[in-house]
Amino acid sequence: MSTQTHWLIPGQVIYTRLDGIFTLRDFQEMVAQIDSMGGGHPNAHVHVIVDGTRIERTLLYPADIVRVMLNANWFRPGGWVVGLTRNKVDGFLATLAVQVFGVRGHYVLTIDDALHFLSQQDAALPPLDDLQRAYLALDTRLNGQPSPLEAAGA
């Protein structure tokens, strides 16, 4: 499993990409990475995009999520956690975590939907076109290949 966490928009939006088989250790690593970036950030409106579209299988139980999240610092009042998943079980687990911790969460199928959603929720974010360009630059840096948005000419 690979967990990559970066600022998409410094101080405003964190992007996490998950690849492969997602385990408890991967979840702990993801939370620790986000905590180290956003947990201590003075901006109360740090949003997190968790891109799980590359997850092949999840080996994580609801009790695991709860145990890890009890020690997490990254959920901020006003910030959103936007999850991308094509797997209904993963979506259910993510929804459970959001409900248990009172986090504002939203789940979508594509990064474009995630960026559009955040741009509608937070007027302090850059315009949607700038969010998309930031994602394209990050995606290219992460994998050296054109992203789906770039391939579509966005």
C-alpha positions in Angstrom: 0.0 0.0 0.0 1.1 3.5 -0.7 -0.1 6.6 1.2 0.9 9.9 -0.3 -0.2 13.1 1.5 0.5 16.6 0.3 -0.8 20.2 0.4 -3.0 20.7 -2.6 -3.5 24.4 -1.6 -1.1 25.2 1.2 -2.9 26.0 4.5 -6.3 25.2 3.0 -6.6 21.8 1.3 -4.7 18.5 2.0 -4.8 15.8 -0.6 -4.2 12.1 0.3 -3.9 9.4 -2.3 -4.2 5.7 -1.3 -3.1 2.9 -3.6 -3.3 -0.9 -3.3 -4.5 -2.9 -0.3 -5.6 -0.6 2.6 -4.7 -1.9 6.1 -4.8 -0.7 9.6 -1.2 0.3 9.4 -1.9 2.3 6.2 -4.8 4.1 8.0 -2.6 4.9 11.0 0.1 6.3 8.6 -2.4 8.4 6.7 -3.8 9.9 9.9 -0.3 10.6 11.2 0.6 12.3 8.0 -2.5 14.5 8.0 -2.0 15.2 11.7 1.5 16.4 11.1 0.3 18.8 8.4 -3.1 20.0 9.3 -3.5 19.1 13.0 -1.4 22.0 14.2 -2.3 24.4 11.4 -3.8 27.7 12.7 -6.4 27.7 9.9 -9.6 26.2 11.2 -10.8 25.6 7.7 -8.3 23.0 6.5 -10.1 20.6 4.2 -8.9 17.0 3.4 -9.5 15.1 0.2 -8.9 11.4 0.7 -8.6 9.7 -2.7 -9.3 6.1 -2.3 -10.1 5.4 -6.0 -6.9 3.4 -6.4 -7.6 1.1 -3.4 -7.8 -2.5 -4.5 -9.1 -3.9 -1.2 -9.7 -2.7 2.3 -8.6 -4.8 5.3 -9.9 -2.4 7.9 -12.7 -2.7 10.5 -14.9 0.0 12.0 -13.4 -0.6 15.4 -10.0 0.1 13.9 -11.2 3.4 12.5 -12.6 4.4 15.9 -9.4 3.5 17.8 -7.2 5.5 15.4 -9.5 8.5 15.2 -9.8 8.9 18.9 -6.2 10.1 18.9 -6.4 12.2 15.7 -6.1 15.9 15.7 -6.8 16.7 12.0 -10.5 17.2 12.0 -11.1 21.0 12.3 -14.3 22.8 12.9 -15.3 24.2 9.5 -13.2 21.9 7.4 -14.5 19.2 5.2 -13.3 15.7 4.6 -14.1 14.7 1.0 -13.7 11.1 0.2 -13.4 9.6 -3.2 -14.2 5.9 -3.5 -15.8 3.6 -6.0 -16.3 0.8 -3.4 -19.5 0.8 -1.4 -18.0 -0.9 1.6 -15.2 1.7 1.8 -17.8 4.4 1.4 -19.8 2.9 4.3 -16.7 2.7 6.5 -15.8 6.3 5.7 -19.4 7.4 6.4 -19.3 5.6 9.7 -16.2 7.4 10.7 -17.6 10.8 9.8 -20.8 10.2 11.8 -19.0 8.8 14.9 -16.7 11.9 15.1 -19.1 14.5 14.0 -17.0 15.5 11.1 -18.4 17.3 8.0 -17.9 14.7 5.3 -18.9 14.3 1.7 -18.3 11.4 -0.7 -17.9 11.6 -4.5 -16.7 9.5 -7.4 -14.2 11.8 -9.0 -11.6 14.4 -8.1 -13.4 16.9 -10.2 -16.5 16.4 -8.1 -14.5 16.8 -4.9 -12.9 20.1 -6.1 -16.3 21.4 -7.3 -17.9 20.5 -4.0 -15.1 22.3 -1.9 -15.2 25.4 -4.1 -19.0 25.6 -3.4 -18.5 25.2 0.3 -15.6 27.6 1.0 -15.5 31.0 -0.7 -12.0 31.5 0.7 -10.6 28.8 -1.6 -9.1 29.8 -5.0 -11.5 29.6 -7.9 -12.4 26.1 -9.3 -10.0 26.5 -12.3 -7.1 27.2 -9.9 -8.0 24.2 -7.8 -8.1 22.0 -10.9 -4.7 23.3 -12.0 -3.2 22.7 -8.6 -4.5 19.1 -8.7 -3.1 18.6 -12.2 0.3 19.8 -11.1 0.3 17.6 -8.0 -1.0 14.6 -9.9 1.7 14.9 -12.5 4.3 15.2 -9.8 3.0 12.1 -8.0 2.9 9.8 -10.9 4.6 11.5 -13.9 1.6 10.7 -16.1 -1.3 12.9 -17.2 -4.2 12.8 -14.8 -7.8 12.0 -15.9 -8.6 15.7 -15.8 -5.5 16.6 -17.9 -6.4 13.8 -20.4 -9.9 15.3 -20.7 -8.5 18.7 -21.5 -9.6 20.4 -18.2 
